Amino acid sequence: MSDAAQPTAAEVRAAAEAVKAALDRHLAAVERRTGDDDPAVYEAFNALASAAETYDELLYDRYDEVTPFEIPGADGALPPYTGPDEPHALSLLIRRDYAVAEPRRLLAQARRVAESGGEDVTGAAAKAGVSPLAALGVLFGEYEPDEIASRHKDFGLEEGDSTLWVVAADELPEPGEWLHAPFEHADPERIVCRFDVSSVFDEEDDGDDGDGPVGRVRA
């Protein structure tokens, strides 16, 4: 970063003062909390996390120093909820990442599935046995996503991160309404609960075997 682009000492000082003010507001909100899910405490927590992150970045950019503490931000908490108190509909948003660890196993399994369906080896089965794209289409067309998740090694796949969002809605969408862009309107502020699985959690907690999801649930 060039000197011209670096924050000034005054900007760093102002960011430090913002952290102090955010600390005071957070403590005041905690002292006045009305329950475990008091939104004022949650908002003060997020404000403190944001102020601390800004200060840390400016401190590093200006002085090449970092703070000796870390306040978890959005990675460890849900954003403020803005959905209905009594949802009349729910959307489940699921993402699972896989690496194709054993391409030969993937192709062999897809070919076997295609052949068992009565396909001529010169048709879909042959394509499934040589084309990774065709193989993926055959396997994900034959098996439910949950079965692939439980048997991913059988298909030559290696699990990456995964997440499940349960999102509240006011009403069920009309048939076909969102099929052209199913994830375009995913709103984190309407999440009722989410469950994440990632190897990064093993690094954060050596006592956890990493097999179970990390859940974030609204009280």
Secondary structure, DSSP 8 states (H G I E B T S, - for coil): --GGGS--HHHHHHHHHHHHHHHHHHHHHHHT--STT-HHHHHHHHHHHHHHHHHHHHHHHHHS---S-----GGGS-----S-SS-SEEEEEEEEEEEE--HHHHHHHHHHHHHHTT--TTTHHHHHHH-HHHHHHHHHHHS-HHHHHHTGGGGTEEEEEEEEEEEEESS---TTSSTTSTTTT--GGGEEEEEEE-THHHHH-TT--S-S-EEEE--
